[in-house]
Amino acid sequence: MEYMADKKTNKRYWLYAPGENAVKWDEFYNLGIMGLGWDELGDLDKLGDLSDITKAIQRIYKTDSKSYNTALANFEFRDVLKEEDIIIVKRGRKEYLGYGIVTSDYYYDSTRQTYQKCRKVYWKKKGTWEERGHPIVLKTLTDITKYPDYVHKLANFIGIEQGIMNQSFDYPLNTIFYGPPGTGKTYHTILRASSIIENRQIDSYDDALKIFKANLHDQIEFITFHQNYSYEDFIQGLRPDTENDNQLTFERKDGVFKYISDRALKNIKDSEQPPTVKKNFEDVFSNFVSQLIEGEVEEIEVRMKKVSYFITAITNKSIEFRKASGGTEHTMSISTLKKMYDAESVLDIQGLSSYYTPLLDELLKLGKDSTGKTENVDRKNYVLVIDEINRANISRVFGELITLIEPDKRSNGTTPLEVRLPSGEKFMVPSNLFIIGTMNTADKSIALLDIALRRRFVFEPMYPKYLKDGLKVEDEGVLKSINESIISEKGHDFQIGHSYFMNSKEDPYDLSRRLNLKVIPLLLEYFMNDSKTVTQIISKALSNTDYFIDENCWPLRIAKKND
């Protein structure tokens, strides 16, 4: 009999029923074990192969049936299951109850009255996830490894941690692509980000680009670091509220890392605990302001951390309010508040976020109804792409969060850590947020990477490739020659990437045009306008072509012979 396993890890994934209607689930979960029934069989180690187990079942249970499924479950429980396999618990044909990792070989526990055939399991998650597609198979133990789409669906549905899945698409949480210009670093961030979002390997750049664009500003954020990029831009900043004359208050402005982290962490929490039903915004808001609309009160107080503000009127589009200090009337947008209510998060707005927050909290309290539940939320992956990550002062940008991005310090790691941000709120880095950076090794005008960042990222090299689709064979020699000269003069980090010589719809390829407009200007920059050195490099590269470099031109240019 042939058994299939994950090609990368030899890990298998199993559906398992802990007794009829999962009657033993709570017990097994608390004890950290999984057990198998058919107790009359006794210790499986005293039986032989699958055929022997089948004969024992027929004899003990006095049946002429082949009892294949029963015999197979016992055989696989003893001989095929192994440490590190993933067990997904089910009840009946409609519910999943959690998952865990096998941590021991088969053993027989004679001290137990029933379910004496055992293995130890580290149960990672317990809950209820309803299957809304095809009914779950009824067998007690089922190897589902050979159905990767089903495995991936359950991984997302139940929220099996990415590191535990360890599939071929299981990438490091923190990665930096590094290399000279034109070697495909940004190209690969799009492929990598789309694969992470889809939880599967994506090799088509066109498909990846569609996925990337579709998820931008939702599951994907893309930013470029520069020398003035700061902690306030990246994580969170506070600025004084200049409109309040009587008391100094501050308005919070969250950065891109904080925004995507909040979304990712909320997704983890929602996937682990199905959210309660929430009443629609119109009903909740109407109920909240009804006393003001009907004239029963003149104002509605909204409490903030230190002071209050007072809603004084409602229009079709706006909420009018006054601060406790009096003075000018202010307004908030009802449509913006509705978007926040639906997202259960204060969005990226300027100026009034400190006033939206307490009102949103009040409405969410009123909107929650514990009488029912929505559908389970699938756990998703999120990606933050940081282009030119080495251009910023990393210590200044990441601050104390440089430690929190380590896998074990994240929300679902072995030692999760949290910090207090300038606003006073608690913050931790979610385990489903991937960070991908790019680093141009030829840019030596910037500081070297902080050693703390190097320790927390995996570095993947991106250097020129000469057997690339779209790279003309006759021009490979030109590129190789240029790079050999550069390596000799300046080292590997200053090479010319293969993308400089590749055709694209946006920039049709022509050797002389690329050399004149892109390569020669870059070489002049590398060699500080030393035209003699650049001429020698280009002349050598063109020696077997129909082109030559015109030394009498400035800027230097190549031309075709006999033109």
ABEGO torsion letter per residue (X at the ends): XBBBBBAAAGBBBBBBBBEBGGAAAAAAAAAGBBBBBGAAAEBAAABBBAAAAAAAAAAAAGBABAGAAAAAAAAAAAAABBBGBBBBBBBEAABBAEBBBBABBBBBBAABABGABBBBBBBABBEBBBBABBBBBABABBBAAABAAAAAAAAAAAGBBAAAAGBAABBBABBBBBEBBGAGAAAAAAAAAAAAAAGBBBABAAAAAAAAAAABGBABBBBBBBAABBAAAAABBBBBBAABAABBBBBBBBBAAAAAAAAAAAAAAAAABBBBBBBBAAAAAAAAAAAAAAGABABBBBBBAABBBBBABBBAABBBBBBAAEEBBBBBBAAAAAAAAAAGBBBBBBGAAAAAAAAAAAAAAAABBAABBBBBBBBBBBBBBBBGAAABBAAAAAEAAAAAABAAABAABABBBBBBBAAGBBBBBBAABBBBBBBBAABAABBBBBAAAAAABBBBBBBBBABBBGBBAAAAAAAAAAAAAAAAAAEAAABBBAAAABBBAABBBBAAAAAAAAAAAAAAAAAGGBAAAAAAAAAAAAAABABBBBAABOBBBBBBBGX
